[in-house]
Amino acid sequence: MADHIKIRPASGTWVVRAAGAVLGESTKALELTEGDYPPVIYFPRSDLAMAFLDPTDKTSHCPYKGDASYFTIVAKSGPLQNAAWSYETPKPAVAEIKDHIAFYTTKVAVEQV
């Protein structure tokens, strides 16, 4: 793994909310820290209401984690475009984040409860 990336279990219970609705709650979330960036919480797909996450065509590339795919959240108040992402086939050094999804905290609430 790149020395500037650390992945560890996120302590406690984490919840993600969009437009007032709970999309998921997990005691198995992961916390990824990368350099000086704020930590990012990755939720296991099994703990999310995947019916509210629509895959989009957007992709991006990280030289350390691989290619990211994005999701729009289908909310009652309207879609939240590309509000979440995952690494479907992450690089081996960060393989732990496979089958996990992270969310932009500027679009949804990610909180420890």
C-alpha positions in Angstrom: 0.0 0.0 0.0 1.1 3.5 -0.6 2.7 4.8 2.6 0.3 7.7 2.7 -2.9 5.6 2.7 -4.1 3.8 5.8 -7.2 1.7 6.1 -8.7 0.6 9.5 -12.0 -0.5 10.9 -14.1 2.6 11.7 -14.9 2.4 15.4 -18.5 2.4 16.5 -21.7 2.6 14.4 -21.8 4.8 11.3 -24.9 6.1 9.4 -25.3 7.7 6.0 -28.4 10.0 5.4 -29.5 11.7 2.2 -32.4 14.1 2.1 -33.6 13.0 5.5 -33.6 9.3 4.7 -31.2 6.7 6.2 -29.4 5.0 3.3 -27.3 2.7 5.6 -26.0 2.0 9.0 -22.9 -0.1 9.7 -20.7 -1.4 12.5 -18.4 -2.8 9.8 -17.4 0.5 8.0 -13.8 1.2 7.1 -11.9 4.5 7.6 -9.5 5.4 4.8 -7.0 8.2 5.4 -4.9 9.4 2.6 -2.1 12.0 3.3 -3.5 15.2 4.6 -7.0 14.7 3.3 -9.9 14.2 5.9 -10.7 10.5 6.6 -13.3 8.9 4.3 -15.8 6.3 5.6 -16.4 3.4 3.3 -19.7 1.4 4.0 -20.1 -2.2 3.1 -22.6 -2.6 0.3 -24.5 -5.2 2.4 -25.3 -2.4 4.9 -26.7 0.0 2.4 -30.1 0.4 0.7 -28.6 -0.2 -2.7 -32.1 0.3 -4.4 -31.5 4.0 -3.9 -28.1 4.1 -5.6 -28.1 4.2 -9.4 -24.7 3.6 -11.1 -23.7 6.4 -13.4 -21.3 6.7 -16.4 -18.8 8.8 -14.4 -15.4 7.3 -13.6 -12.2 8.6 -12.2 -8.7 7.2 -11.7 -6.5 7.2 -8.6 -2.9 6.0 -9.1 -3.0 4.4 -5.7 -6.6 3.0 -5.5 -7.6 2.3 -9.1 -10.6 3.3 -11.1 -13.7 4.7 -9.3 -17.3 4.2 -10.4 -20.0 6.7 -9.2 -23.6 6.5 -8.0 -26.5 8.9 -8.0 -28.7 8.8 -5.0 -32.4 8.6 -5.7 -33.9 10.8 -3.1 -37.5 12.0 -2.5 -36.4 15.6 -3.1 -34.6 14.7 -6.3 -31.5 12.9 -7.5 -28.1 13.6 -5.9 -25.8 13.2 -8.9 -22.6 11.3 -8.4 -22.9 11.5 -4.6 -21.1 8.2 -3.9 -18.3 6.2 -5.4 -16.6 2.8 -5.1 -13.6 1.0 -6.4 -15.0 -2.1 -8.1 -11.6 -3.6 -8.7 -9.3 -1.7 -6.3 -5.5 -2.1 -6.5 -4.2 -5.0 -4.4 -2.7 -2.7 -1.8 -6.2 -1.3 -0.9 -8.2 -4.5 -1.6 -10.1 -4.0 1.7 -12.3 -1.3 0.1 -13.7 -3.7 -2.5 -17.5 -4.0 -2.1 -17.6 -0.7 -0.1 -19.1 2.6 -1.1 -18.0 6.1 0.1 -20.1 9.3 0.0 -19.4 13.0 -0.6 -20.1 14.6 2.8 -21.0 17.8 0.9 -24.1 16.0 -0.5 -25.1 13.6 2.3 -24.5 13.3 6.1 -22.0 10.6 7.2 -22.0 10.4 11.0 -20.9 8.2 13.8 -23.8 7.4 16.1 
